[in-house]
Amino acid sequence: MEDIAIMSRRDARSPRRKRGTTAVEPGYAETSASHLGTPARQPSMDRQTSMDPSGSPTLSSPAAILPLREFWMHLLIKNCHLDPQRQVATASFFLKLAFEDERSPATIADLLIESCTTEMASKLSTGQYVHGVKFKAALQRDFPLNPGSIFLNESSKVNKGAAHEFIHQMSWLRCKDGVVSAQLVFRNTLDVDFRVGQYPFDRHVVPFRLALRVEAWMLPTARPEWALLRGGMKYPEDPFLVSEEPLISSPFVHERPLVIWQGERRKPIFCLLVARDPSPFVFGSALPICLLVLLAMVTFLVKSDDTTALRMAALLSSSVAVTTYEQAVREKMPEVSYLTYADWYFITTYVFHLAAALKLVFVLLCSQAGLLGIENGGFTSLDGEHSTPSLGDPAVWRGRRGWDPGEPALIKETLEGDPVLASLP
């Protein structure tokens, strides 16, 4: 649980940044892969077979397993677009890696480059960069990754060509001083489990599961010296395993990326930590809804001949406006089986409207049933406020037998005998 907390909280040493490049030192966080939904992969050292008749070990024998080769890499994640509605993330990747190889440049060119030409092999032999390289699926011990499937969580919601698109014009290969350097540029769409229960205050971990060939390769936690001196990994971002250049316009705030090491073979999982900016929802939906409800409540302060109809119309108009805002918010949300914070906000608003409408209906029914009539010599309005009749109103005086509103003596007698009327000016 401690590792999960490290992965999910924002590092106090690194403030939130929306622009620019952020990087993380390798080994910043370590944990098992159980909380990421993938069981830790066990090493293949447990394979046991006997010797063949010639006395040499078979391929699956522990004696035939060669030592792991070491390589170094840097992954730049650029313009990552997060789509919680489709549960995918799309980004451009610049993967630069280097490893030692004592074989001849011509042999390496034939192993790694698809449709290798004589000109390409000649450039590699002289230590030059070969641009426009189309890498082919080499054997495990020849290349740390499979260019056809670099990430394990490539999206299954789109076809293979759309989920993984190589940009060969920006890819290159170099072989110099016994070190092979390469850059693979591609655009990839990955499946991400966005949990939006706390929308619009939700936070997410976006994992990029590198398909490392752990049976033959290993990634150290620090940049080797040969990668710095002979491999060309000398730029400011090269000491780090991952960095990011987020989108300038995005509803999410990108925090410092992390590296999670999975299993005993320490397979790296690059994780982006993102948090939604709640300002668009607060100022674009929540605040306008609050103002609309307050405007509807203002009608409860207005006195008119048709107060009930006026207030009911205001409540209905406010409810329609709230429904419109709710539909606009739901169009941007994925279909989930649980309620979000925004859903509870809208439910509370609907309950408030329902309570106000029931109050109006209750008062109207009580008035029609005669429960709200004359009290203490006066009339009670629908709002429960006491009102005193005018002395000049003939309808009032006809209700009392023998009284003539035009006779001053009766008025004087009434003023003296009735304490309510006697208090009138």
N, C-alpha and C positions, 0 to 999 in steps of 0.2 A: 504493500500500500504506500510505502514511503516513496518508491520509485515512481508510482503513478502520480503522486502529488508533485514531484519534481518535474515531471513531464507536462503537467497540465497547468501549472501556475506560471505567471510571467516572472522572469528573472528580474530581481530588483536592481541588478547592475546594468540592465539593458532596457531603457525606456522604449515605449511603443514608437514605431516609426512606420510611416506610410510610404515614404519614398527613400531612394538610395539603396545601398547594398548592406545587408546584415550578414554576419557570419558567425559560426560557432566552432569552438575548438573541438577536435575529435575527443571522444571520451567524456564529454560534458555530462552525459547521463547514461546510466547503464541499468538495464532491467531485462527480465525475461519477456517473451512475446505472448504470454498468456492473456494479458489485458488488451492486446491488439487483435485478438481473435484468431491467431495462428499459432499452433503448437510449435514449441522450439524444435528445430531440426537436429537430430542426433548425428554425430559423426559416423562415418562409414567404416570405422576401424574394427567393428565387431564381425566383419565377414570372415568366416573360417572355412577354408577348403584344404584339401590335401595336395601333395606334390603330384605332378604328372609323371608318367613313366620315365621321362628323361632326367628327372631329378630337379628340374627347375620349377619354381613356384608358379602357380597359375595366376591369372590377372586379378582374381578376387582374394588372393591370399594376402594376409597382413605383410608378409615379407615383400610382396610386389608393389605395395603402396609407396610411391615416391614422396619425398618431402614436399611440403607446400611451398609454392612460389609466392614471393612477396611483390605487391604492386602498390602504387599510390595514385590517388585520384582527387579531383575536385569537381563538384556538381553545382552548376549555377542554374537556379530555377528562376525563370524570367516570365513575367506577365501571367501569373497563375490566376485563372478565372475559376471561381468557385460557384457551382450551381447546385444549391441545396434542393431545388425542386426536382432535378433529375438525378441527384445523388452522385454527381461526378465532379471531377476537377480537371481542367485542361491547362497545360502550360507548355512553354518552350524550354528545352533543356540543352545546356552546353556541358557535355561530359568530357573532361580532359583527364587522361590517365597515362601512366608510365610504368614500365617494368623492365628488368634486366633480361637480356637475351643475347647469347654469344654466337648465335647462328648468323650466317651471312645475310646482308640486306636483300639479296635476290631471293633467298629462300623465304624470308619473312614476307616479302612482297607477294610471293606466290601463295603463301598460306593465308594471308589476311585480305588481300585486295581481289575483288571480283572483276574478272576480265582485265587482269593486269597486263599492261603493255610494256614494251622494252624501254620506252622513255620513263615510265614510272619507276621501273627497277633501276635504271641508271641514276635517277635523281636520289633514290634512297641510298645507293652505294656511295654517293658523294656527300651524304649528310644533309641534303636539302629537304624542304617541306614538299610533300606531294599533296596538292589540293584537289578537291573534287573526288575524293575517294569514296567508293561504295564498298563497305566492309561486307564480307561474307561470313557465314556461320562456320567458324573454325573449330578445331578440336578443343577439348577442355583445357589441355595444357598449353595451347598456343595463344589463347586470349581469355582474359578473366571473365568476360561477359558474352552472352549470345546477342549479337546485334539485332536479331529478329524479335527478341523479347527481353528487353532490359529490365522491366519492372514486372513483378509477379501479380500485382493487382491492376493490370490493364483492364479497361472497361469492357464488359461483355454486353453493354447496352447499344454499342455501335459496332459496325463491321470492322474487320481487322485493319483495313486500309485507312479508315478514318481514325481509329484509336492509336495507331502508330505510324507516323509520317516522318521519314528521314529527309533532311535537307543536305543533300550530298555536296552542294556547292560550297558549304561552309565547313565541311569535314576535311581533315587532313591526317597525314601519317608521316612520321619521321623516324629514322634509325641512325643514331650517332653515338659513338663511344660505348658501344655495347648496351645501349638503353633504347628501347622502343617507346616512342611517345605518339599519342594519337588523340584526336578530338572528334567526338561524335555529336552532331547537332541534329535534334529531332524534336518533334511535337507529339505529345502523348496525352491521352485521355484516360484517367484512372477512376476506378470506383472508390467512393468515399462514403462512409456511413455518417451522415449529418444528423445529429440528434438536436431537434429544435424545441425541446420542451420548455426551455427558458427564453424563447423568443419574446422580445427583441434584445435580451441580454445573454444570448447563447454564445458559447465558446466551443471551438472545435479543434481537434487534432487531425491534420491531413497527412497520412503516412505515404511514403514512397518506398516500397519494398524492393530493394535492389536484388535482381536475380543473379547473385554472385555464385560462381562455380566453386563451392566450398570444398569439393573433393580435391581440388588441385591448387586453389589460390587462397591467400589470406590477406587481409587489410590491416596494417598496423595502426596503432593509436596515435602515432606521431610521424611526421614526414621523414623518411629516411634521408641520409646524407647524400646517397647517390642520386636521388631524385632532384635534390637542390643543385648539385654540382654538375651532373651529366644529363639529367633528364629534362632540363628546361623548366622545372617547376619552381620558378624563382619570383613569380609575381606576388603582389601583396595578398591576394586571395588564396594562393596555393598552399599555405600552411594549414588551411582549414579544409574540412571535407565537404562542406556545403555552405552556400550563401544564396541570397535571394534578392531579386529586384522586383518588388510587387507592382501591381497596376497602380497608376496614379489615381484613377477613379475607381473606387471599390467600396462596397458597403461594409467591408471588414477591415479591421486594423490588424496588420501583420506584426507579430512579435518575433523574438529571436528564434531561429530554427534550432532543432535539437537533433542529435544522433543517438539512436537507440541500438544497443548491441544485442542481437538475438542468438541464443543458444551458445553452446560451448565453442563453436567455430566463429562466433562473433560476427554473424552476418549483419551488416549495417542496414538500419531502417531510418531514412531521413524524414523528419517530422516537422511540419509547419504548424505553428500555433497561431490561430486567428481568433479574433473576438469581434462580434458584430457591433457596429456603431449604432446605439439606440436612438440617436438624434432624429433620423428621418421618420421613425415611427412616432416618437414623442411629439414632434412639432408638426408632422404631416397628417397624423391620424388621431392620436390621443387628445391633444390640445384642442383641435377643432370640434371633436365630439363633445368635450367638456363645455365648450362655449355654446354649442347648440342646445345642450341640456339646460344650461343656465338661462338661455333665452326663452326656452319653453316654460321654465319655472317663473319667469317674470309675469306671465299671464295670470298667475295666482294672486298677484297684487293688484290686478285691474278689476274695477267694479263696473259692471254694465248690466243691461237687461237680459243678456244671453251669455252669462259668464260661463256656464257649464259647457256650452257648445264651443266657445272660444278656447277654453283650456284643453278640451279634448282634441280639437283640431291642431293645436300647437304640439301636443304630445304625439299625435300620429305623424306629423311632419318631421319631428325630431327622430322618431323611430325609423322612418324611411331613410333619413340621412345617415343614421348609424349603420343600417344594413348596407348601404352603398359603400361606406368606408370598409366594412368588414369584408365584403366581396373583393374589394381592391387589394386588401392585405392577403386574403386567401389565394389569390392568383399567383402570388410570389412564393407561396409556401408549398412544401411537399405534402403529399397525402400521407398522413400519419394516423395512428390509432390512439393517440393520447391528446390531451388538451395542453395547449401552450399558455404562457402568461398572457398573451394577447387574447386568446379565447376567453380566459376568465375575466378579462377587462370588458369584453363585449357582453358576456353573460351578465355581469353586474349591471351594466348599463340597461340591458333589456329588463332585468328584474326591477330596477328603479322606475322605468317607464310603466311597467305593469302595476306596481304599487300605487303610483300617482293616478292612473286611470281607474283602478278599483276604488280608490278613495272618492273620486268624483261620482262614480256610479252609486256608491253606497249613500252618499249625501243626497243625491237626486231621488233615490228610491225612498229614503226616509221622509223627505219632504213631500213626495206624492202620497205617502201613506198617512200623512197628518201627524207624524211624530215630531216635526219641526213646525210648530204653530205659535199661538199667543202664549207668552210667558211673562208673568208679572205686569200685566197691563200693556204689553207691547208685543211686537212681532219679532220672531227669530228668523234671520236670513239663512240662506244655504251655507254660509260660512260660519254660522253659529254666533254672529254678532247681534246684539240687542239693539232694536230700533223702536223709537216712540212715535205713535201716530200724531198727526197735527190736529189741533183743536178745530181748525176750519174745514176739516174733511167730513162731509155729511155722511159718508159711508160708515165712519166710525160711530157717529152719534145715533144713527138709526139702529145700531145694534143694542142700544140701551133704551128700554121701554119708557115712554113718557118724557123724553128729553127733547127739547127743541133747541137746535144749535143757534137759532136767532134770538133767544131770550137771555139777556145778560144775567138774570137772577140765577138761572140754572147753571150758567157757566161759573158764577161765583161760588155757588154751593158745591159744585163739582171740584173746583180748585181747593176748597177747604176740606172736603171729605176724602178725596183721593190723594194719598201721599205722593204717588208718581206724578200726577198731573200738577199737584201743588208745587212741585220742584221746578216747573217750567218757568222761564223768564216772562 
